[in-house]
Amino acid sequence: MDSLRFNDPLLVRLLGAVSERGNVISNNLANTNTPGFTPDRVEFESRLRDALKRGESLDAVKAETVKDKTNPVSPDGNSVVMEDEMGAMLENRMRYETFATILEAQFELIRSSVQEGR
């Protein structure tokens, strides 16, 4: 019965990071022509990977929004690359769909077990 209870806070946190990342990407795109704007990135999955490699608990890993200083800076000081942002948006959408599908399957398993128990 333990396998049927919903107990996946990591999946919920992954969905939260994807949601936050979507907001950050939208903000980056909205500021494509803002002089001096530096885009942000949401770091979460890489932090999970690092914690796993070190054998640490994943409970303490949190999503964090950081400045992305890897892009070239245009003459007006803006470093948003629209193509990169559009690619990040597509990747983020695929992650969301994957995580949402997993969550839906977990709920379907619970729903199925409850209906069979009647």
N, C-alpha and C positions, 0 to 999 in steps of 0.2 A: 504494500500500500504506500510506502514511502516514495516510490517512483512516480506516484500519481499526484502528489501534492505539488502545487506551484511554489517553487522555491528557487528562483533564478534571479537574484538581485543583479548579477552581472549583466544579464541580458537587458534588464530594465535600464541599467546605467549605460550600456552601449547605445540603446535607443535614445537616451537623454543626450549623449555626446553627439549623436547624429543630428538630433534636433538643434542643438547649440551650434554645430558646425554649419547647418543650413542657414541659420541666422547670420553667422559670421560671413559666410560666402556672399549672401545677399547684401550685407553692408559693404563688403569689398567692392562688389559690382556697382553699387550705388555711388561709390566714391571714385570711380575710374578716372574722372576728370577733375578731381579735387587736388589742387596743388599741395605738395608736401605730405600727401596721405601715404601711410605705410600699411599694407594689408595685414590682417590677423590670420592666424591658423589655430585650430583646436587640436591639441595633442591629448590623446587618450590611448589609442591602440598601441602606439609605440611605448607608452609608459607601462601598459599591461605586459607587453612582451619583455621589457626590461625587468619588471618585477618577477615574472616567471623564470627568467634566466638566473636571477639571483636567489630564487627559491623563497621569495617573500610572499606575504599574504596579499591577495588582490583587493582586499577590503579597503585598504588605505589609498588605493590609486584613484585619483580624481581627474576629470577632464579639466584642462586649463587652456585659456585663450592667451596666445603669445603673439608678439609682433614677428612677422616674416620678413627678415632682412636678407633673404637669399636672392631676390629678384633685382635686376638692374634698375637703377633709378633714372627716370627721364629728366630732361632739363628743368621741368617745373617741380621736381622733387617727389613726384608720384611714382610708386613702384608696383602698381597693380598691373598685372598682365591678364587681359580679358580672356584670352584663350586658356590660360592656366585655371582661372576661376571657373570657366564653363566646364572644363574637364573635372575639376574638383567637385562641381555641382553634380555632374553625371555619376561620378564614383560614389558620392555621398548618397545619392538616390538609390543606387544599387545596394549599398550597405543597408539602408533603411528597409528596402523591400526584403532583403535576406533576413534581417533580424525580426521584422514583422511577421514573416512567414513562419519562422521558428516559434515565435510566441503564439501565433495562431494555432500551430500544430500542438503545442503544449495544452492550450485551452481546449482544443478539440479532444485530446486524450482524456482530460478531466471530464468534459461534458459526456463523452462516450461511456466512461466508467460509472458516472452517476446515473445515466439512463439505463444501463444494464443492471444496476443494483435495485431498480424498482421492483 
